[in-house]
């Protein structure tokens, strides 16, 4: 196997003289991330950490083992589940299988049987080497709605992935991501991304502010002094760990380029530049596009999204923007002030407050394209001129 399976263990009762973890730790195909006997701690781990497999002891007097199977299957449907029991009653095995268990091993464990079970899990799914996708969002100018897109996009991606997703507010001085969720996080990036801090999955899981059950929010510092303490090196490490914890990590970026911004866009799957159909906004989007490439972001990783589009209002057309950037616009979000503002006022995403609103449906479409790893095609024909090209040449 190219990668070891990442495995978690759940065992309420001691199975005998040998520790429950012992046979799993002896396998060279797996890395045991941890063991717990607490069902709530197990749920928290499954909700915040992506794993390849779990092994669950089914010999407890109650149904906690079966609850652990059911919860794992719900939040991580691709996770391999190994049921372990000293009781080979067919009724128990069938119940475990129906609940979501896909492998069963008898205790005391036969090494060959366990190895075969692990190999079957590895053969039926791709082992999760760091595979989370980082999506960075940056507005071409203030007020274009980049934060609104970031928050709602994170919700849509979490729904598609059927797993929690990370959301990071990198506007360290003026970020509004927490406000968009009506949240007051206890911990912020000032507590996380600082030199000397040991950054690992357990630490980040505890530092995350869970909002709407499926978003792990990492908020900007509470004050300016805290913003100055955030370290680029620690930020880079944080993003590396987050990519191993969540299938998607959405990053709301400020319109300033620094070592912190570089840490965020480094290895980003996609950078979405949010713009509007105004000369000033498109001009700024052009500058951002150029700077991102200077920061070694590949051009095919940068996408332009038009927000607050009014089909009968703007003098600039989407086709002119496509000709200007020599690429199709990745997505267009219609102007939908009433629903968007209502969601902001309530501190709730459109996903739950206005599920049928045009803006929400457009952002859902963006999420689906990102989830399916769709990109813009290379380019339309070169610009034929027009209002936009004439105006931008003056700038």
MARLUMPA-704808 format. One record per residue (C-alpha): residue in three letters; z, x, y. Coordinates in nm, 3 decimals. Each point is the difference from the previous one (the first is absolute). Layout:
% MARLUMPA-704808
<rest = Ala	zz = Z	xx = X	yy = Y>
...
This chain:
% MARLUMPA-704808
<rest = Unk	zz = 0.000	xx = 0.000	yy = 0.000>
<rest = Unk	zz = -0.083	xx = 0.125	yy = 0.348>
<rest = Unk	zz = 0.323	xx = -0.138	yy = 0.142>
<rest = Unk	zz = 0.337	xx = -0.087	yy = -0.141>
<rest = Unk	zz = 0.099	xx = -0.365	yy = -0.011>
<rest = Unk	zz = 0.271	xx = -0.081	yy = 0.251>
<rest = Unk	zz = 0.266	xx = -0.194	yy = -0.189>
<rest = Unk	zz = 0.314	xx = -0.193	yy = 0.096>
<rest = Unk	zz = 0.272	xx = -0.111	yy = -0.242>
<rest = Unk	zz = 0.215	xx = -0.313	yy = -0.005>
<rest = Unk	zz = 0.289	xx = -0.022	yy = -0.246>
<rest = Unk	zz = 0.310	xx = -0.217	yy = 0.048>
<rest = Unk	zz = 0.170	xx = 0.104	yy = -0.324>
<rest = Unk	zz = 0.034	xx = 0.334	yy = -0.174>
<rest = Unk	zz = -0.231	xx = 0.002	yy = -0.304>
<rest = Unk	zz = 0.219	xx = 0.234	yy = -0.204>
<rest = Unk	zz = 0.098	xx = 0.364	yy = -0.017>
<rest = Unk	zz = -0.328	xx = 0.114	yy = 0.156>
<rest = Unk	zz = -0.055	xx = -0.076	yy = 0.371>
<rest = Unk	zz = -0.275	xx = -0.255	yy = 0.062>
<rest = Unk	zz = -0.196	xx = 0.250	yy = 0.210>
<rest = Unk	zz = 0.003	xx = 0.280	yy = -0.259>
<rest = Unk	zz = -0.313	xx = -0.087	yy = -0.204>
<rest = Unk	zz = -0.202	xx = -0.064	yy = 0.316>
<rest = Unk	zz = 0.107	xx = 0.323	yy = 0.166>
<rest = Unk	zz = -0.110	xx = 0.187	yy = -0.314>
<rest = Unk	zz = -0.362	xx = -0.113	yy = 0.043>
<rest = Unk	zz = -0.237	xx = 0.231	yy = 0.185>
<rest = Unk	zz = -0.220	xx = -0.296	yy = 0.104>
<rest = Unk	zz = 0.255	xx = -0.158	yy = 0.232>
<rest = Unk	zz = 0.218	xx = 0.075	yy = 0.299>
<rest = Unk	zz = 0.319	xx = -0.208	yy = 0.005>
<rest = Unk	zz = 0.058	xx = -0.101	yy = 0.363>
<rest = Unk	zz = 0.335	xx = -0.163	yy = -0.061>
<rest = Unk	zz = 0.220	xx = -0.229	yy = -0.207>
<rest = Unk	zz = 0.216	xx = -0.294	yy = 0.105>
<rest = Unk	zz = 0.217	xx = -0.270	yy = -0.155>
<rest = Unk	zz = 0.006	xx = -0.210	yy = 0.318>
<rest = Unk	zz = -0.264	xx = -0.275	yy = 0.006>
<rest = Unk	zz = -0.004	xx = -0.014	yy = 0.382>
<rest = Unk	zz = -0.046	xx = 0.375	yy = 0.026>
<rest = Unk	zz = -0.280	xx = -0.028	yy = -0.256>
<rest = Unk	zz = -0.169	xx = -0.278	yy = 0.201>
<rest = Unk	zz = 0.024	xx = 0.208	yy = 0.316>
<rest = Unk	zz = -0.156	xx = 0.298	yy = -0.176>
<rest = Unk	zz = -0.288	xx = -0.206	yy = -0.136>
<rest = Unk	zz = -0.056	xx = -0.156	yy = 0.340>
<rest = Unk	zz = -0.013	xx = 0.329	yy = 0.190>
<rest = Unk	zz = -0.128	xx = 0.263	yy = -0.244>
<rest = Unk	zz = -0.326	xx = -0.007	yy = -0.189>
<rest = Unk	zz = 0.046	xx = 0.115	yy = -0.360>
<rest = Unk	zz = -0.225	xx = 0.023	yy = -0.304>
<rest = Unk	zz = 0.243	xx = -0.133	yy = -0.259>
<rest = Unk	zz = 0.351	xx = -0.131	yy = -0.057>
<rest = Unk	zz = 0.213	xx = 0.003	yy = -0.315>
<rest = Unk	zz = 0.245	xx = -0.288	yy = -0.028>
<rest = Unk	zz = 0.291	xx = -0.031	yy = -0.243>
<rest = Unk	zz = 0.000	xx = -0.357	yy = -0.137>
<rest = Unk	zz = 0.332	xx = 0.022	yy = -0.185>
<rest = Unk	zz = 0.224	xx = -0.138	yy = 0.277>
<rest = Unk	zz = 0.194	xx = -0.319	yy = -0.076>
<rest = Unk	zz = -0.175	xx = -0.198	yy = 0.273>
<rest = Unk	zz = -0.359	xx = -0.013	yy = 0.120>
<rest = Unk	zz = 0.003	xx = 0.286	yy = 0.251>
<rest = Unk	zz = -0.251	xx = 0.199	yy = -0.203>
<rest = Unk	zz = -0.243	xx = -0.291	yy = -0.001>
<rest = Unk	zz = 0.061	xx = -0.054	yy = 0.372>
<rest = Unk	zz = -0.091	xx = 0.364	yy = 0.059>
<rest = Unk	zz = -0.323	xx = -0.043	yy = -0.197>
<rest = Unk	zz = -0.094	xx = -0.314	yy = 0.189>
<rest = Unk	zz = 0.071	xx = 0.153	yy = 0.340>
<rest = Unk	zz = -0.192	xx = 0.320	yy = -0.079>
<rest = Unk	zz = -0.299	xx = -0.201	yy = -0.117>
<rest = Unk	zz = 0.014	xx = -0.205	yy = 0.321>
<rest = Unk	zz = 0.021	xx = 0.279	yy = 0.259>
<rest = Unk	zz = -0.195	xx = 0.269	yy = -0.188>
<rest = Unk	zz = -0.240	xx = -0.179	yy = -0.237>
<rest = Unk	zz = -0.177	xx = 0.324	yy = -0.099>
<rest = Unk	zz = 0.324	xx = 0.170	yy = -0.102>
<rest = Unk	zz = 0.045	xx = 0.072	yy = -0.371>
<rest = Unk	zz = 0.315	xx = -0.159	yy = -0.144>
<rest = Unk	zz = 0.174	xx = 0.136	yy = -0.310>
<rest = Unk	zz = 0.260	xx = -0.224	yy = -0.158>
<rest = Unk	zz = 0.266	xx = 0.180	yy = -0.203>
<rest = Unk	zz = 0.236	xx = -0.171	yy = -0.244>
<rest = Unk	zz = 0.197	xx = 0.069	yy = -0.317>
<rest = Unk	zz = -0.083	xx = -0.357	yy = -0.103>
<rest = Unk	zz = -0.346	xx = -0.045	yy = -0.150>
<rest = Unk	zz = 0.023	xx = -0.378	yy = -0.002>
<rest = Unk	zz = -0.359	xx = -0.128	yy = 0.043>
<rest = Unk	zz = 0.128	xx = -0.272	yy = 0.234>
<rest = Unk	zz = 0.135	xx = 0.260	yy = 0.241>
<rest = Unk	zz = -0.319	xx = 0.206	yy = -0.017>
<rest = Unk	zz = -0.220	xx = -0.304	yy = 0.065>
<rest = Unk	zz = 0.218	xx = -0.107	yy = 0.292>
<rest = Unk	zz = -0.019	xx = 0.349	yy = 0.148>
<rest = Unk	zz = -0.378	xx = 0.004	yy = -0.034>
<rest = Unk	zz = -0.036	xx = -0.343	yy = 0.161>
<rest = Unk	zz = 0.221	xx = 0.108	yy = 0.289>
<rest = Unk	zz = -0.228	xx = 0.297	yy = 0.074>
<rest = Unk	zz = 0.103	xx = 0.281	yy = -0.235>
<rest = Unk	zz = -0.306	xx = 0.177	yy = -0.145>
<rest = Unk	zz = 0.170	xx = 0.254	yy = -0.230>
<rest = Unk	zz = 0.304	xx = -0.028	yy = -0.229>
<rest = Unk	zz = 0.202	xx = 0.288	yy = -0.149>
<rest = Unk	zz = 0.287	xx = -0.030	yy = -0.247>
<rest = Unk	zz = 0.330	xx = 0.177	yy = 0.066>
<rest = Unk	zz = 0.089	xx = 0.264	yy = -0.114>
<rest = Unk	zz = -0.334	xx = 0.119	yy = 0.130>
<rest = Unk	zz = -0.251	xx = 0.167	yy = -0.226>
<rest = Unk	zz = -0.167	xx = 0.273	yy = 0.207>
<rest = Unk	zz = -0.346	xx = -0.073	yy = -0.139>
<rest = Unk	zz = 0.027	xx = -0.373	yy = 0.068>
<rest = Unk	zz = 0.117	xx = 0.060	yy = 0.356>
<rest = Unk	zz = -0.271	xx = 0.257	yy = 0.065>
<rest = Unk	zz = -0.264	xx = -0.242	yy = -0.130>
<rest = Unk	zz = 0.135	xx = -0.276	yy = 0.226>
<rest = Unk	zz = -0.016	xx = 0.227	yy = 0.303>
<rest = Unk	zz = -0.353	xx = 0.113	yy = -0.088>
<rest = Unk	zz = -0.114	xx = -0.361	yy = -0.030>
<rest = Unk	zz = 0.133	xx = -0.072	yy = 0.348>
<rest = Unk	zz = -0.174	xx = 0.309	yy = 0.138>
<rest = Unk	zz = -0.328	xx = -0.101	yy = -0.166>
<rest = Unk	zz = -0.007	xx = -0.349	yy = 0.152>
<rest = Unk	zz = 0.059	xx = 0.092	yy = 0.363>
<rest = Unk	zz = -0.058	xx = 0.277	yy = 0.246>
<rest = Unk	zz = 0.309	xx = 0.212	yy = 0.044>
<rest = Unk	zz = 0.127	xx = -0.027	yy = 0.354>
<rest = Unk	zz = -0.031	xx = 0.340	yy = 0.151>
<rest = Unk	zz = 0.059	xx = -0.038	yy = 0.375>
<rest = Unk	zz = -0.249	xx = -0.280	yy = 0.061>
<rest = Unk	zz = 0.126	xx = -0.204	yy = 0.291>
<rest = Unk	zz = -0.255	xx = -0.054	yy = 0.274>
<rest = Unk	zz = 0.096	xx = 0.072	yy = 0.359>
<rest = Unk	zz = -0.165	xx = -0.221	yy = 0.262>
<rest = Unk	zz = 0.045	xx = 0.111	yy = 0.362>
<rest = Unk	zz = -0.052	xx = -0.243	yy = 0.290>
<rest = Unk	zz = -0.058	xx = 0.111	yy = 0.359>
<rest = Unk	zz = -0.089	xx = -0.208	yy = 0.304>
<rest = Unk	zz = -0.272	xx = 0.117	yy = 0.237>
<rest = Unk	zz = 0.212	xx = -0.118	yy = 0.294>
<rest = Unk	zz = 0.326	xx = -0.177	yy = 0.066>
<rest = Unk	zz = 0.007	xx = -0.368	yy = -0.089>
<rest = Unk	zz = -0.295	xx = -0.006	yy = -0.241>
<rest = Unk	zz = 0.226	xx = -0.133	yy = -0.277>
<rest = Unk	zz = 0.030	xx = 0.307	yy = -0.223>
<rest = Unk	zz = 0.365	xx = -0.066	yy = -0.089>
<rest = Unk	zz = -0.075	xx = -0.363	yy = -0.084>
<rest = Unk	zz = -0.278	xx = 0.117	yy = -0.230>
<rest = Unk	zz = 0.229	xx = 0.262	yy = -0.159>
<rest = Unk	zz = 0.279	xx = -0.247	yy = -0.080>
<rest = Unk	zz = -0.223	xx = -0.273	yy = -0.135>
<rest = Unk	zz = -0.218	xx = 0.245	yy = -0.193>
<rest = Unk	zz = 0.308	xx = 0.139	yy = -0.176>
<rest = Unk	zz = 0.096	xx = -0.354	yy = -0.105>
<rest = Unk	zz = -0.348	xx = -0.072	yy = -0.134>
<rest = Unk	zz = -0.018	xx = 0.327	yy = -0.194>
<rest = Unk	zz = 0.341	xx = -0.062	yy = -0.156>
<rest = Unk	zz = -0.119	xx = -0.344	yy = -0.112>
<rest = Unk	zz = -0.316	xx = 0.143	yy = -0.155>
<rest = Unk	zz = 0.184	xx = 0.289	yy = -0.167>
<rest = Unk	zz = 0.277	xx = -0.236	yy = -0.117>
<rest = Unk	zz = 0.242	xx = 0.276	yy = 0.092>
<rest = Unk	zz = 0.195	xx = 0.110	yy = 0.308>
<rest = Unk	zz = -0.190	xx = 0.207	yy = 0.256>
<rest = Unk	zz = 0.122	xx = 0.245	yy = 0.261>
<rest = Unk	zz = -0.038	xx = -0.054	yy = 0.375>
<rest = Unk	zz = 0.074	xx = 0.290	yy = 0.235>
<rest = Unk	zz = 0.031	xx = -0.027	yy = 0.379>
<rest = Unk	zz = -0.111	xx = 0.337	yy = 0.135>
<rest = Unk	zz = 0.011	xx = -0.110	yy = 0.364>
<rest = Unk	zz = 0.334	xx = 0.173	yy = 0.028>
<rest = Unk	zz = 0.077	xx = -0.100	yy = 0.360>
<rest = Unk	zz = -0.152	xx = -0.346	yy = 0.047>
<rest = Unk	zz = -0.075	xx = -0.132	yy = -0.348>
<rest = Unk	zz = 0.034	xx = -0.376	yy = -0.056>
<rest = Unk	zz = -0.038	xx = -0.030	yy = -0.377>
<rest = Unk	zz = 0.366	xx = -0.093	yy = -0.058>
<rest = Unk	zz = -0.019	xx = -0.260	yy = 0.276>
<rest = Unk	zz = -0.305	xx = -0.156	yy = -0.164>
<rest = Unk	zz = 0.222	xx = -0.073	yy = -0.301>
<rest = Unk	zz = 0.303	xx = -0.094	yy = 0.211>
<rest = Unk	zz = 0.184	xx = 0.283	yy = -0.171>
<rest = Unk	zz = 0.268	xx = 0.245	yy = 0.113>
<rest = Unk	zz = -0.013	xx = 0.283	yy = -0.256>
<rest = Unk	zz = 0.314	xx = 0.195	yy = -0.069>
<rest = Unk	zz = -0.196	xx = 0.320	yy = -0.066>
<rest = Unk	zz = -0.303	xx = 0.135	yy = 0.186>
<rest = Unk	zz = -0.238	xx = 0.294	yy = -0.017>
<rest = Unk	zz = 0.257	xx = 0.195	yy = 0.203>
<rest = Unk	zz = 0.229	xx = -0.019	yy = -0.305>
<rest = Unk	zz = -0.278	xx = 0.089	yy = -0.244>
<rest = Unk	zz = -0.255	xx = 0.243	yy = 0.145>
<rest = Unk	zz = 0.236	xx = 0.273	yy = 0.116>
<rest = Unk	zz = 0.017	xx = 0.364	yy = -0.101>
<rest = Unk	zz = 0.245	xx = 0.072	yy = -0.280>
<rest = Unk	zz = -0.008	xx = -0.352	yy = -0.142>
<rest = Unk	zz = -0.064	xx = -0.024	yy = -0.373>
<rest = Unk	zz = -0.281	xx = -0.253	yy = -0.024>
<rest = Unk	zz = -0.054	xx = -0.163	yy = -0.337>
<rest = Unk	zz = -0.070	xx = -0.346	yy = -0.139>
<rest = Unk	zz = 0.364	xx = -0.097	yy = -0.033>
<rest = Unk	zz = 0.073	xx = 0.098	yy = 0.359>
<rest = Unk	zz = -0.304	xx = -0.184	yy = 0.142>
<rest = Unk	zz = 0.070	xx = -0.311	yy = -0.209>
<rest = Unk	zz = 0.348	xx = -0.020	yy = 0.154>
<rest = Unk	zz = -0.129	xx = 0.070	yy = 0.352>
<rest = Unk	zz = -0.273	xx = -0.267	yy = -0.011>
<rest = Unk	zz = 0.056	xx = -0.333	yy = 0.176>
<rest = Unk	zz = -0.136	xx = -0.265	yy = -0.237>
<rest = Unk	zz = -0.162	xx = -0.284	yy = 0.195>
<rest = Unk	zz = -0.159	xx = -0.313	yy = -0.147>
<rest = Unk	zz = 0.095	xx = 0.129	yy = -0.346>
<rest = Unk	zz = -0.306	xx = 0.220	yy = -0.043>
<rest = Unk	zz = -0.022	xx = 0.230	yy = 0.304>
<rest = Unk	zz = 0.197	xx = 0.325	yy = 0.014>
<rest = Unk	zz = 0.026	xx = 0.059	yy = 0.373>
<rest = Unk	zz = 0.063	xx = 0.344	yy = 0.146>
<rest = Unk	zz = 0.067	xx = -0.065	yy = 0.368>
<rest = Unk	zz = -0.020	xx = 0.213	yy = 0.312>
<rest = Unk	zz = 0.324	xx = 0.160	yy = 0.127>
<rest = Unk	zz = 0.240	xx = -0.215	yy = 0.200>
<rest = Unk	zz = -0.017	xx = 0.230	yy = 0.304>
<rest = Unk	zz = -0.216	xx = 0.269	yy = 0.158>
<rest = Unk	zz = 0.238	xx = 0.278	yy = -0.104>
<rest = Unk	zz = -0.047	xx = -0.105	yy = -0.361>
<rest = Unk	zz = -0.377	xx = 0.011	yy = 0.041>
<rest = Unk	zz = 0.020	xx = 0.364	yy = 0.103>
<rest = Unk	zz = 0.186	xx = 0.093	yy = -0.316>
<rest = Unk	zz = -0.283	xx = -0.107	yy = -0.233>
<rest = Unk	zz = -0.151	xx = 0.306	yy = -0.167>
<rest = Unk	zz = -0.370	xx = 0.037	yy = -0.095>
<rest = Unk	zz = 0.091	xx = 0.185	yy = -0.320>
<rest = Unk	zz = 0.248	xx = -0.268	yy = -0.107>
<rest = Unk	zz = -0.251	xx = -0.270	yy = 0.096>
<rest = Unk	zz = -0.264	xx = 0.159	yy = -0.223>
<rest = Unk	zz = 0.247	xx = 0.011	yy = -0.289>
<rest = Unk	zz = 0.101	xx = -0.360	yy = 0.062>
<rest = Unk	zz = -0.359	xx = -0.122	yy = -0.019>
<rest = Unk	zz = -0.056	xx = 0.194	yy = -0.321>
<rest = Unk	zz = 0.297	xx = -0.171	yy = -0.164>
<rest = Unk	zz = -0.093	xx = -0.343	yy = 0.138>
<rest = Unk	zz = -0.347	xx = 0.032	yy = -0.151>
<rest = Unk	zz = 0.166	xx = 0.044	yy = -0.336>
<rest = Unk	zz = 0.225	xx = -0.303	yy = 0.051>
<rest = Unk	zz = -0.236	xx = -0.270	yy = 0.124>
<rest = Unk	zz = -0.359	xx = -0.099	yy = -0.082>
<rest = Unk	zz = -0.072	xx = -0.023	yy = 0.374>
<rest = Unk	zz = 0.170	xx = 0.151	yy = 0.303>
<rest = Unk	zz = -0.112	xx = -0.140	yy = 0.336>
<rest = Unk	zz = 0.069	xx = 0.221	yy = 0.303>
<rest = Unk	zz = 0.000	xx = -0.136	yy = 0.355>
<rest = Unk	zz = -0.103	xx = 0.297	yy = 0.217>
<rest = Unk	zz = 0.044	xx = 0.053	yy = 0.375>
<rest = Unk	zz = -0.290	xx = 0.101	yy = 0.223>
<rest = Unk	zz = 0.132	xx = 0.355	yy = 0.028>
<rest = Unk	zz = -0.113	xx = 0.286	yy = -0.217>
<rest = Unk	zz = 0.261	xx = 0.252	yy = -0.109>
<rest = Unk	zz = 0.126	xx = 0.179	yy = -0.307>
<rest = Unk	zz = 0.168	xx = -0.327	yy = -0.100>
<rest = Unk	zz = -0.329	xx = -0.189	yy = 0.020>
<rest = Unk	zz = -0.163	xx = 0.276	yy = -0.202>
<rest = Unk	zz = 0.267	xx = -0.038	yy = -0.267>
<rest = Unk	zz = -0.078	xx = -0.371	yy = -0.020>
<rest = Unk	zz = -0.381	xx = 0.018	yy = -0.016>
<rest = Unk	zz = 0.000	xx = 0.295	yy = -0.238>
<rest = Unk	zz = -0.121	xx = -0.127	yy = -0.338>
<rest = Unk	zz = -0.033	xx = -0.355	yy = 0.135>
<rest = Unk	zz = -0.226	xx = -0.217	yy = -0.209>
<rest = Unk	zz = -0.127	xx = -0.176	yy = 0.312>
<rest = Unk	zz = 0.060	xx = 0.002	yy = 0.376>
<rest = Unk	zz = -0.079	xx = -0.332	yy = 0.171>
<rest = Unk	zz = -0.075	xx = 0.025	yy = 0.372>
<rest = Unk	zz = 0.075	xx = -0.340	yy = 0.154>
<rest = Unk	zz = -0.214	xx = -0.078	yy = 0.303>
<rest = Unk	zz = -0.123	xx = -0.289	yy = 0.210>
<rest = Unk	zz = -0.345	xx = -0.068	yy = 0.140>
<rest = Unk	zz = 0.063	xx = 0.155	yy = 0.342>
<rest = Unk	zz = -0.145	xx = 0.316	yy = 0.144>
<rest = Unk	zz = 0.340	xx = 0.166	yy = 0.048>
<rest = Unk	zz = 0.111	xx = -0.084	yy = -0.353>
<rest = Unk	zz = -0.321	xx = 0.124	yy = -0.164>
<rest = Unk	zz = 0.005	xx = 0.316	yy = 0.209>
<rest = Unk	zz = 0.356	xx = 0.075	yy = -0.116>
<rest = Unk	zz = -0.096	xx = -0.082	yy = -0.359>
<rest = Unk	zz = -0.277	xx = 0.259	yy = 0.027>
<rest = Unk	zz = 0.247	xx = 0.264	yy = 0.117>
<rest = Unk	zz = 0.241	xx = -0.087	yy = -0.280>
<rest = Unk	zz = -0.283	xx = 0.020	yy = -0.253>
<rest = Unk	zz = -0.086	xx = 0.351	yy = 0.122>
<rest = Unk	zz = 0.361	xx = 0.121	yy = 0.010>
<rest = Unk	zz = 0.068	xx = -0.126	yy = -0.352>
<rest = Unk	zz = -0.293	xx = 0.203	yy = -0.127>
<rest = Unk	zz = 0.134	xx = 0.304	yy = 0.186>
<rest = Unk	zz = 0.325	xx = -0.061	yy = -0.191>
<rest = Unk	zz = -0.203	xx = 0.035	yy = -0.324>
<rest = Unk	zz = -0.016	xx = -0.372	yy = -0.080>
<rest = Unk	zz = -0.336	xx = -0.054	yy = -0.174>
<rest = Unk	zz = -0.233	xx = -0.227	yy = 0.198>
<rest = Unk	zz = -0.041	xx = -0.234	yy = -0.298>
<rest = Unk	zz = 0.377	xx = -0.057	yy = -0.001>
<rest = Unk	zz = -0.007	xx = -0.139	yy = 0.356>
<rest = Unk	zz = -0.085	xx = -0.367	yy = 0.053>
<rest = Unk	zz = -0.043	xx = -0.210	yy = 0.313>
<rest = Unk	zz = 0.157	xx = -0.347	yy = 0.008>
<rest = Unk	zz = -0.072	xx = -0.241	yy = 0.285>
<rest = Unk	zz = 0.297	xx = -0.218	yy = 0.088>
<rest = Unk	zz = 0.024	xx = -0.316	yy = 0.214>
<rest = Unk	zz = -0.371	xx = -0.058	yy = -0.026>
<rest = Unk	zz = -0.139	xx = -0.292	yy = 0.204>
<rest = Unk	zz = -0.358	xx = -0.065	yy = -0.106>
<rest = Unk	zz = -0.104	xx = -0.161	yy = 0.330>
<rest = Unk	zz = 0.197	xx = 0.213	yy = 0.241>
<rest = Unk	zz = -0.070	xx = 0.375	yy = -0.024>
<rest = Unk	zz = -0.301	xx = 0.162	yy = 0.164>
<rest = Unk	zz = 0.002	xx = 0.271	yy = -0.269>
<rest = Unk	zz = -0.113	xx = -0.103	yy = -0.347>
<rest = Unk	zz = 0.132	xx = 0.125	yy = -0.337>
<rest = Unk	zz = -0.349	xx = 0.126	yy = -0.085>
<rest = Unk	zz = 0.005	xx = 0.224	yy = 0.309>
<rest = Unk	zz = 0.333	xx = 0.142	yy = -0.113>
<rest = Unk	zz = -0.143	xx = 0.068	yy = -0.345>
<rest = Unk	zz = -0.297	xx = 0.181	yy = 0.153>
<rest = Unk	zz = 0.233	xx = 0.200	yy = 0.222>
<rest = Unk	zz = 0.216	xx = 0.119	yy = -0.289>
<rest = Unk	zz = -0.294	xx = 0.023	yy = -0.239>
<rest = Unk	zz = 0.188	xx = -0.201	yy = -0.258>
<rest = Unk	zz = 0.076	xx = -0.365	yy = -0.075>
<rest = Unk	zz = 0.317	xx = -0.149	yy = 0.142>
<rest = Unk	zz = 0.252	xx = -0.016	yy = -0.282>
<rest = Unk	zz = 0.134	xx = -0.342	yy = 0.101>
<rest = Unk	zz = 0.021	xx = -0.250	yy = 0.285>
<rest = Unk	zz = 0.316	xx = -0.199	yy = 0.073>
<rest = Unk	zz = -0.061	xx = -0.312	yy = 0.210>
<rest = Unk	zz = 0.205	xx = -0.085	yy = 0.304>
<rest = Unk	zz = 0.283	xx = -0.223	yy = -0.124>
<rest = Unk	zz = 0.261	xx = 0.020	yy = 0.274>
<rest = Unk	zz = 0.198	xx = -0.312	yy = -0.091>
<rest = Unk	zz = 0.074	xx = 0.096	yy = -0.360>
<rest = Unk	zz = 0.048	xx = 0.370	yy = 0.067>
<rest = Unk	zz = 0.240	xx = -0.057	yy = 0.289>
<rest = Unk	zz = 0.196	xx = -0.260	yy = -0.197>
<rest = Unk	zz = 0.048	xx = 0.248	yy = -0.283>
<rest = Unk	zz = 0.114	xx = 0.269	yy = 0.244>
<rest = Unk	zz = 0.245	xx = -0.236	yy = 0.168>
<rest = Unk	zz = 0.148	xx = -0.099	yy = -0.337>
<rest = Unk	zz = 0.017	xx = 0.358	yy = -0.127>
<rest = Unk	zz = -0.198	xx = -0.098	yy = -0.308>
<rest = Unk	zz = -0.346	xx = 0.097	yy = -0.128>
<rest = Unk	zz = -0.293	xx = -0.238	yy = 0.005>
<rest = Unk	zz = -0.006	xx = 0.034	yy = -0.379>
<rest = Unk	zz = 0.291	xx = -0.243	yy = -0.019>
<rest = Unk	zz = -0.008	xx = -0.180	yy = 0.337>
<rest = Unk	zz = -0.373	xx = -0.066	yy = 0.048>
<rest = Unk	zz = -0.172	xx = 0.060	yy = -0.335>
<rest = Unk	zz = -0.320	xx = -0.180	yy = 0.101>
<rest = Unk	zz = -0.039	xx = 0.151	yy = 0.345>
<rest = Unk	zz = -0.333	xx = 0.180	yy = 0.065>
<rest = Unk	zz = 0.173	xx = 0.327	yy = 0.092>
<rest = Unk	zz = 0.212	xx = -0.003	yy = -0.315>
<rest = Unk	zz = -0.305	xx = -0.067	yy = -0.220>
<rest = Unk	zz = -0.188	xx = 0.287	yy = 0.165>
<rest = Unk	zz = 0.289	xx = 0.242	yy = -0.061>
<rest = Unk	zz = 0.021	xx = -0.125	yy = -0.358>
<rest = Unk	zz = -0.369	xx = 0.094	yy = -0.033>
<rest = Unk	zz = 0.074	xx = 0.351	yy = 0.131>
<rest = Unk	zz = 0.278	xx = 0.035	yy = -0.257>
<rest = Unk	zz = -0.231	xx = -0.107	yy = -0.280>
<rest = Unk	zz = -0.259	xx = 0.259	yy = 0.104>
<rest = Unk	zz = 0.264	xx = 0.274	yy = 0.014>
<rest = Unk	zz = 0.146	xx = -0.113	yy = -0.331>
<rest = Unk	zz = -0.346	xx = 0.022	yy = -0.158>
<rest = Unk	zz = -0.062	xx = 0.335	yy = 0.175>
<rest = Unk	zz = -0.305	xx = -0.129	yy = 0.186>
<rest = Unk	zz = -0.137	xx = 0.208	yy = 0.288>
<rest = Unk	zz = -0.261	xx = -0.045	yy = 0.268>
<rest = Unk	zz = -0.346	xx = 0.113	yy = -0.103>
<rest = Unk	zz = -0.128	xx = 0.319	yy = 0.159>
<rest = Unk	zz = -0.172	xx = -0.127	yy = 0.312>
<rest = Unk	zz = -0.235	xx = -0.251	yy = 0.151>
<rest = Unk	zz = -0.305	xx = 0.115	yy = 0.189>
<rest = Unk	zz = 0.063	xx = 0.224	yy = 0.304>
<rest = Unk	zz = 0.076	xx = -0.173	yy = 0.326>
<rest = Unk	zz = -0.290	xx = -0.166	yy = 0.172>
<rest = Unk	zz = 0.179	xx = 0.005	yy = 0.335>
<rest = Unk	zz = 0.149	xx = -0.312	yy = 0.155>
<rest = Unk	zz = 0.287	xx = -0.071	yy = 0.234>
<rest = Unk	zz = 0.270	xx = 0.191	yy = -0.190>
<rest = Unk	zz = -0.193	xx = 0.325	yy = -0.035>
<rest = Unk	zz = -0.097	xx = -0.005	yy = 0.370>
<rest = Unk	zz = 0.359	xx = -0.059	yy = 0.113>
<rest = Unk	zz = 0.155	xx = 0.259	yy = -0.231>
<rest = Unk	zz = -0.247	xx = 0.262	yy = 0.118>
<rest = Unk	zz = 0.144	xx = -0.047	yy = 0.349>
<rest = Unk	zz = 0.348	xx = 0.089	yy = -0.133>
